[in-house]
Amino acid sequence: MSEHEGFFNSKKHAATINRRGVIKGAAGILTVVGGAIALKSVTSTQTNQDDKEAQAFLARTPTPTHIPAVSDLPQKNIAVIDQPTPAVSKPSPTPETGAQVPKREYIDVFFSNKTAAQKEVIAALVGEQIAHYRKEPQIEGRIIETLLWKTMVKQAIESLHLSTVVDPDIMESLIYVESGGDPRQKTDYAKGLCQVSPAAVADINNKKKFSPPLNIDNTMDNIKLSALYMASLQDSYPEQSLALWAYHLGQKNMNLAIKTYCMEELDMKPDVVDKTISTYDFQKQQTGTAKLIEQFKNTPKRLNFINLIRSQHVVDALKESDAFHNNTKDYVPRIAAAFVLLEDFEKLHEDDKNLPVALRIQLGQKVAG
């Protein structure tokens, strides 16, 4: 795909993360009664006549006004904040066979190409972001708003025949970080549930020839656009943490980071790196960046997120291109942290009959009527 500098511009993330309060004026309030969550109806004070989807979202989404931090809830299923361990929920049946399979560990989902020595570094980075999110007063509302899109995320991925390529759990985690589940979010660079840029929309519609073209303002299309972009990134960077960082940086800056790392840390000649990155191997159906990742995969200096962010050469190169800002290095750990938080919530409330009906349906509970 062509480079999308504005697809997930790093400048916006500080502002995005600071506006994580849940939607004001939504059509419900969650209160905690005896440790359980109950729903009370209130009148919506904020609607958008120009966006029917946003109205429908507001009409079904509860807005917590006094929700405790996760640490204040019953602790038997809550991961330790400063030393997170991968949440292991009860096995889930596979749709094909009904067989029970265990939930995956976040460290393997997001950081599969890691050295043994990097495990503690990863745990510390993700633990810091879990603590960051748990300090937010509206964390429960943000989790709920994200999970309300669970079925739509799965449907979008399946409709594109990307079920074996794009992980819906990763997409949900991305939505948690990017928009907190609010499809009305927008910045100067991107908009919607998955914060898609107009440049990416034009590129995808041009290549995929959708009829009608995918619309950035339609939430289902917004998810589809994001899933298509993720699939492309995973082809270019077949290591989940790098694909996600490219989602944040844009492909031009991701390639700059890889090129800088190869030259400065792996002593490769600039012309060799340039030629490799710009070449596509049609026989192997492999991009140049994927070839570099594979080439050094079993070495201590392998191309992965941890090595890249710990390289001062890479950081300096990204800063010079105006692509490295306060939260740039936190982006991938935050996605992994969201993965843990969402899984913890689902496990804690898997049989909770006091949740809103819409959320119970998303979590697979049987609802009468």
C-alpha positions in Angstrom: 0.0 0.0 0.0 1.1 3.6 -0.4 2.4 5.5 2.6 -0.2 7.1 4.9 1.6 9.6 7.0 -1.7 10.9 8.4 -3.3 7.5 9.0 -2.5 7.5 12.7 -0.5 10.6 13.2 1.3 10.4 16.5 0.6 14.1 17.3 -3.0 13.3 18.1 -2.5 10.6 20.6 -1.8 12.7 23.7 -5.1 14.6 23.0 -6.9 11.4 22.2 -5.8 9.7 25.4 -6.7 12.7 27.5 -10.3 12.8 26.3 -11.1 9.3 27.4 -14.2 10.3 29.5 -17.2 8.4 28.2 -19.8 10.1 26.1 -21.8 12.7 27.9 -25.5 12.8 27.6 -25.8 9.1 26.7 -29.1 7.3 27.2 -28.2 5.5 30.5 -26.3 5.7 33.7 -24.5 2.8 35.4 -24.3 2.8 39.1 -22.8 0.3 41.4 -25.1 -1.4 43.9 -23.7 -3.9 46.3 -20.8 -4.6 43.9 -23.2 -5.2 40.9 -23.8 -2.8 38.0 -27.4 -1.6 37.5 -28.8 0.5 34.7 -31.0 3.6 35.2 -32.6 5.5 32.4 -31.9 9.1 31.9 -32.8 11.6 29.1 -30.1 12.2 26.5 -28.9 15.8 26.3 -26.6 15.3 23.4 -27.7 14.1 20.0 -26.4 14.6 16.5 -29.1 15.0 13.9 -26.6 14.7 11.1 -25.4 11.3 12.2 -28.1 8.6 12.7 -25.5 6.0 13.7 -24.2 8.2 16.5 -27.8 8.7 17.7 -28.3 4.9 17.7 -25.1 4.5 19.6 -26.1 7.0 22.2 -29.5 5.4 22.6 -28.0 2.1 23.6 -24.9 3.0 25.4 -24.9 3.5 29.2 -22.9 6.4 30.6 -21.3 5.7 34.0 -21.2 8.7 36.4 -19.7 6.9 39.4 -17.9 3.7 38.4 -15.0 2.5 40.6 -11.7 1.7 39.2 -11.2 -2.0 38.4 -9.0 -2.2 41.4 -12.0 -1.4 43.6 -14.1 -4.3 42.2 -13.8 -7.8 43.6 -10.2 -8.8 43.3 -10.3 -12.5 42.6 -10.0 -12.1 38.9 -8.0 -8.9 38.6 -4.5 -9.0 37.3 -1.7 -7.3 39.4 -1.1 -3.8 38.0 2.6 -3.4 38.4 3.4 -7.0 37.4 0.8 -8.0 34.9 0.4 -11.6 34.1 -1.5 -12.6 31.0 -5.2 -13.1 31.8 -6.2 -16.7 31.3 -10.0 -16.9 31.1 -12.1 -20.0 30.7 -11.6 -21.8 27.3 -13.8 -20.6 24.5 -15.4 -22.9 22.0 -14.3 -22.7 18.4 -17.1 -22.1 15.9 -16.0 -25.0 13.7 -15.7 -27.8 16.2 -17.0 -26.6 19.5 -13.7 -27.7 21.0 -12.4 -25.8 24.0 -9.3 -23.7 23.4 -7.5 -21.6 26.0 -7.2 -17.8 25.7 -3.8 -16.6 24.5 -1.3 -14.7 26.5 -0.9 -11.1 25.6 2.9 -11.4 25.4 2.6 -14.0 22.7 -0.2 -12.2 20.9 1.6 -8.9 20.6 5.3 -9.7 21.1 5.9 -13.1 19.5 9.3 -12.2 18.0 10.9 -11.5 21.4 14.1 -12.6 23.1 13.9 -14.3 26.5 15.6 -11.2 28.0 12.9 -8.9 26.7 10.0 -10.5 28.7 10.6 -8.4 31.8 10.9 -5.2 29.7 7.6 -6.0 28.0 5.8 -6.8 31.3 7.0 -3.5 32.7 5.9 -1.5 29.7 2.5 -3.1 29.5 2.1 -3.0 33.3 2.7 0.8 33.2 -0.1 1.2 30.7 -2.5 -1.0 32.6 -1.8 1.2 35.6 -2.3 4.3 33.4 -5.8 3.2 32.3 -6.9 1.9 35.7 -6.3 5.4 37.1 -9.0 6.8 34.8 -12.3 7.4 36.6 -14.4 6.3 33.6 -12.5 3.1 32.9 -15.6 0.9 33.3 -17.6 3.0 30.9 -14.8 2.9 28.3 -14.6 -0.9 28.5 -18.3 -1.2 28.1 -18.5 1.1 25.1 -15.7 -0.8 23.4 -17.3 -4.2 24.0 -20.6 -3.0 22.6 -19.0 -3.2 19.2 -17.8 -6.8 19.6 -20.3 -8.4 17.2 -19.9 -5.7 14.6 -16.1 -6.1 14.6 -16.4 -9.8 14.0 -19.0 -9.3 11.3 -16.8 -6.7 9.5 -13.8 -9.0 9.5 -15.8 -12.0 8.4 -17.4 -10.0 5.6 -14.0 -9.2 4.2 -12.9 -12.9 4.5 -10.1 -11.8 6.8 -10.9 -14.1 9.8 -7.6 -16.0 9.5 -5.7 -12.7 9.1 -7.1 -10.0 11.4 -7.6 -10.8 15.0 -10.9 -9.4 16.4 -9.5 -9.2 19.9 -6.7 -7.0 18.6 -9.1 -4.9 16.7 -11.2 -4.4 19.9 -8.1 -3.4 21.8 -7.2 -1.0 19.1 -10.7 0.6 19.3 -10.3 0.9 23.1 -7.1 2.9 22.6 -8.1 4.9 19.5 -11.6 6.0 20.4 -12.8 4.4 23.6 -15.7 3.0 21.7 -17.1 6.4 20.5 -17.7 6.4 16.7 -18.0 10.2 16.7 -14.3 10.8 17.6 -12.4 12.9 15.1 -9.1 14.8 14.8 -7.5 16.8 12.1 -6.0 13.5 10.8 -8.5 10.8 11.3 -12.0 9.9 12.4 -14.4 7.3 13.6 -14.3 4.2 15.8 -10.9 3.1 14.4 -9.6 6.6 13.6 -9.2 6.1 9.9 -7.7 8.8 7.7 -9.3 10.1 4.5 -6.0 9.3 2.7 -6.3 5.6 3.7 -10.0 5.6 2.6 -9.1 6.9 -0.8 -6.2 4.4 -1.2 -8.2 1.4 -0.1 -11.3 2.2 -2.2 -9.0 2.8 -5.2 -7.3 -0.6 -4.8 -10.3 -2.7 -3.7 -12.9 -1.1 -6.1 -15.7 -1.4 -3.6 -19.2 -0.6 -4.9 -20.4 1.6 -3.3 -17.0 2.8 -1.9 -16.4 2.3 1.8 -17.5 5.4 3.7 -15.3 6.6 6.6 -18.4 8.0 8.4 -20.2 4.7 8.4 -19.1 2.7 11.5 -19.2 -0.7 9.8 -17.2 0.7 6.9 -14.8 2.4 9.4 -14.1 -1.0 11.0 -13.7 -2.6 7.5 -11.2 0.1 6.4 -9.2 -0.4 9.6 -9.2 -4.2 9.2 -8.1 -3.9 5.5 -5.3 -1.6 6.5 -4.2 -3.9 9.3 -4.1 -6.9 6.9 -1.9 -4.9 4.6 0.4 -3.9 7.5 0.7 -7.5 8.7 1.9 -8.5 5.2 4.5 -5.7 5.3 5.5 -6.3 8.9 4.7 -9.9 9.9 5.3 -9.3 13.6 2.3 -8.0 15.4 4.0 -5.3 17.5 5.6 -3.8 14.3 2.3 -3.9 12.4 0.6 -2.1 15.2 3.4 0.5 15.5 3.1 1.1 11.7 -0.6 1.6 12.2 0.4 4.4 14.5 3.4 5.8 12.7 2.4 5.3 9.1 4.3 3.1 6.7 6.8 5.8 5.6 8.0 6.4 9.2 7.9 2.6 10.0 10.2 2.0 7.0 12.4 4.8 8.2 12.7 3.2 11.6 13.6 -0.2 10.1 16.1 1.3 7.7 17.8 3.3 10.5 17.9 0.2 12.7 19.4 -1.9 10.0 22.1 0.6 9.2 23.0 1.7 12.7 22.4 -1.4 14.8 23.0 -4.2 12.2 25.8 -2.5 10.2 24.0 -2.9 6.8 24.9 -0.6 3.9 22.3 2.0 3.1 22.0 0.9 -0.6 21.4 -2.7 0.4 18.7 -1.7 2.9 17.0 0.6 0.4 17.1 -2.1 -2.3 15.6 -4.7 0.0 12.9 -2.5 1.3 11.8 -1.4 -2.1 11.8 -4.9 -3.6 8.8 -7.3 -3.6 9.6 -11.0 -3.9 6.7 -12.3 -6.1 7.8 -15.9 -5.7 7.6 -15.8 -1.9 4.9 -13.1 -2.0 7.0 -11.3 0.5 7.7 -7.6 1.0 11.2 -6.2 1.5 10.5 -5.3 5.1 9.1 -8.7 5.8 12.3 -10.2 4.4 14.4 -8.1 6.7 12.3 -9.2 9.7 12.7 -12.8 8.8 16.4 -12.5 8.1 17.2 -11.4 11.6 14.3 -13.2 13.4 16.5 -15.6 15.4 19.2 -13.1 16.4 19.4 -11.0 19.6 19.2 -7.9 17.5 16.0 -9.1 15.7 13.7 -6.5 14.2 11.0 -6.1 16.9 9.3 -3.2 18.7 11.4 -3.5 21.8 14.7 -3.2 20.0 13.5 -0.4 17.8 12.3 1.8 20.7 15.5 1.1 22.6 17.6 2.3 19.7 18.5 6.0 20.1 19.3 6.1 16.4 15.7 5.1 15.6 14.2 7.5 18.1 16.4 10.4 16.7 15.5 9.6 13.1 11.7 9.5 14.0 12.1 12.8 15.9 13.8 14.4 13.0 10.9 13.4 10.7 8.4 14.8 13.4 7.0 11.3 14.0 8.2 10.6 17.6 6.3 12.3 20.3 5.4 11.8 24.0 3.2 8.7 23.6 4.8 7.2 20.5 6.7 4.5 22.4 3.6 3.8 24.5 1.2 2.9 21.7 1.8 -0.8 21.3 2.0 -1.4 25.1 -1.3 0.4 25.4 -2.9 -1.9 22.8 -1.6 -4.9 24.8 -2.8 -3.3 28.1 -6.3 -2.8 26.5 -6.3 -6.5 25.5 -5.7 -7.5 29.2 -8.3 -5.1 30.6 -11.0 -6.2 28.1 -10.3 -9.8 28.8 -10.4 -9.3 32.6 -13.7 -7.5 32.3 -15.3 -10.3 30.2 -14.0 -12.9 32.7 -15.2 -11.0 35.7 -18.7 -10.4 34.3 -19.2 -13.5 32.2 -22.3 -14.5 34.2 -23.3 -11.0 35.4 -27.1 -10.7 34.8 -27.0 -7.0 35.9 -25.2 -5.8 32.9 -27.2 -3.9 30.2 -28.9 -6.4 27.9 -27.0 -5.0 24.8 -23.7 -5.8 26.5 -24.9 -9.2 27.7 -25.7 -10.1 24.2 -22.2 -9.0 23.0 -20.6 -11.1 25.7 -22.5 -14.2 24.6 -24.9 -14.4 27.5 -28.4 -15.9 26.9 -31.0 -13.2 27.2 -34.7 -14.2 27.5 -37.0 -12.8 24.9 
